């Protein structure tokens, strides 16, 4: 699902999920305290927490991240609380996000995507909005070594059109430019 932005018009109802695993480093591990921090981030982004779940495993499940049984609990928790969004406190791979979205029928974000959403909501200039769209595309693909297959301009256009309809034309007119032309892009946005 490309609709990763928190909706400005309606408060997103989110279930927060964390995985505590012995193989994680301290900064990768989730706890009830980090879920509380994640809730504060969600509120900053304009969302509402309707449930929390912490799974303990030796290691993440390669396919579902939290395991099949806990995934079924998550589906039930999200459905019973009319959640529209699921936010993980841990980093997820694109394939794990896809599996979780297909299983739950809801948009799935990780902490990094939520933080980027907060920054993007506060971007006021065309250049700022475009920068965060590109950063989101790079973050989404680059951390997993899949950057070469990402159409950054498409992601930026989808993002910008949701945030600022008049900005869509700016992105569309610069989408063909390689990133080495960032000065040209910056000067274009400076003329808005």
C-alpha positions in Angstrom: 0.0 0.0 0.0 1.4 3.3 -1.0 -0.9 5.3 1.3 1.5 5.5 4.2 0.7 9.1 5.2 -1.5 9.9 8.1 -4.7 11.4 6.8 -5.2 15.1 7.7 -8.9 14.9 7.5 -9.6 11.9 9.7 -7.7 10.7 12.8 -6.0 7.4 12.1 -6.8 4.7 14.7 -3.7 2.7 15.2 -2.6 -0.5 16.9 1.0 -0.3 18.1 3.1 -3.5 17.9 6.6 -4.3 19.2 8.8 -7.3 19.2 11.2 -8.1 22.0 13.8 -10.6 20.8 17.0 -11.8 22.5 18.9 -11.4 19.1 18.1 -7.7 18.9 20.6 -5.0 19.9 19.3 -2.6 22.6 18.3 0.0 20.1 16.4 -2.5 17.9 14.4 -4.1 20.8 10.9 -3.1 21.7 9.5 -2.9 25.2 6.4 -1.4 26.9 8.4 1.8 27.4 9.3 2.1 23.7 5.7 1.4 22.8 4.7 4.4 25.1 7.2 6.5 23.2 5.8 5.3 19.9 2.3 6.3 21.1 3.6 9.8 21.8 5.0 9.9 18.2 1.7 8.7 16.8 -0.2 11.4 18.7 2.3 14.0 17.4 1.5 12.8 13.9 -2.2 13.2 14.6 -3.1 9.5 15.2 -4.9 7.8 18.1 -3.7 4.6 19.8 -6.5 2.0 20.1 -4.4 -0.9 21.2 -0.9 -2.2 22.0 0.8 -5.5 21.6 4.3 -6.7 22.6 5.5 -10.1 21.4 8.5 -11.9 22.9 10.4 -14.4 20.7 14.0 -15.5 20.4 14.2 -14.0 16.9 11.8 -12.4 14.5 9.8 -14.6 12.1 11.3 -14.0 8.6 7.8 -14.0 7.0 5.4 -12.4 9.5 8.0 -10.8 11.9 5.8 -11.6 15.0 4.8 -15.2 14.2 1.6 -16.6 12.8 -0.3 -16.9 16.1 0.5 -13.3 17.2 -0.4 -12.1 13.7 -3.9 -13.6 14.1 -4.2 -11.8 17.5 -3.1 -8.6 15.7 -5.8 -9.1 13.0 -8.4 -9.6 15.7 -7.2 -6.6 17.8 -7.2 -4.3 14.8 -10.7 -5.4 13.7 -12.2 -5.2 17.2 -10.9 -1.7 17.7 -11.7 -0.4 14.2 -8.0 0.3 13.6 -7.1 1.8 10.2 -3.3 1.7 10.8 -0.7 -0.6 12.4 2.6 0.8 13.5 5.6 -1.4 14.5 8.2 -0.2 17.0 10.8 -2.2 15.1 12.3 -1.9 11.6 10.4 -4.0 9.0 11.5 -5.1 5.6 9.4 -4.2 2.6 8.3 -7.9 2.3 7.3 -8.1 5.9 5.3 -4.9 5.5 3.6 -6.4 2.5 2.8 -9.7 4.3 1.4 -7.8 7.3 -0.7 -5.4 5.2 -2.2 -8.3 3.2 -2.9 -10.3 6.4 -4.5 -7.3 8.3 -6.0 -5.4 5.4 -4.5 -2.2 6.9 -1.6 0.1 6.3 1.5 -0.9 8.2 4.3 1.5 9.1 7.4 1.1 11.2 8.8 3.7 13.6 11.0 5.3 10.9 8.1 5.8 8.5 6.1 7.4 11.3 8.9 9.8 12.2 9.3 10.7 8.5 5.6 11.4 8.4 5.9 13.8 11.3 8.7 15.7 9.5 6.8 15.7 6.2 3.7 17.1 7.9 5.8 20.0 9.0 7.4 20.7 5.7 6.1 24.0 4.4 8.1 24.7 1.2 8.0 22.8 -2.0 11.7 21.9 -1.6 11.0 20.6 1.9 8.0 18.5 0.8 10.0 17.1 -2.1 13.0 16.4 0.1 11.0 14.3 2.5 9.3 12.5 -0.3 12.7 11.5 -1.7 14.0 10.7 1.8 10.9 8.4 2.4 11.5 6.6 -0.9 15.2 6.1 -0.1 14.4 5.0 3.5 11.8 2.6 2.3 14.0 0.9 -0.2 17.6 1.8 0.5 17.9 0.2 4.0 17.2 -3.1 2.4 19.6 -2.8 -0.6 16.8 -2.4 -3.1 17.4 1.2 -4.0 18.1 0.6 -7.7 14.6 -0.7 -8.3 12.8 2.3 -6.7 11.1 4.9 -8.8 11.7 7.8 -6.5 10.0 10.3 -8.7 6.8 8.2 -8.7 6.9 7.9 -4.9 7.5 11.7 -4.6 4.7 12.5 -6.9 2.2 10.2 -5.0 3.3 11.8 -1.7 3.2 15.4 -2.9 -0.2 15.0 -4.5 -1.6 14.0 -1.2 0.0 16.8 0.7 -0.3 19.7 -1.7 -2.2 19.4 -5.0 -0.5 22.5 -6.5 2.9 21.0 -5.7 2.1 18.0 -7.9 2.9 20.1 -11.0 6.3 21.1 -9.6 7.3 17.5 -8.9 6.0 16.3 -12.2 8.0 18.9 -14.1 11.2 17.9 -12.3 10.7 14.2 -12.0 12.8 13.4 -15.1 15.8 15.2 -13.7 18.6 13.1 -12.2 19.4 13.7 -8.6 22.8 15.3 -9.6 20.6 18.2 -10.8 19.5 19.0 -7.3 20.6 22.6 -7.6 18.3 23.0 -10.6 15.4 21.4 -8.6 16.1 23.6 -5.6 16.1 26.8 -7.7 12.8 25.6 -9.4 11.2 25.2 -6.0 12.6 28.6 -4.8 10.6 30.2 -7.6 7.2 28.8 -6.3 
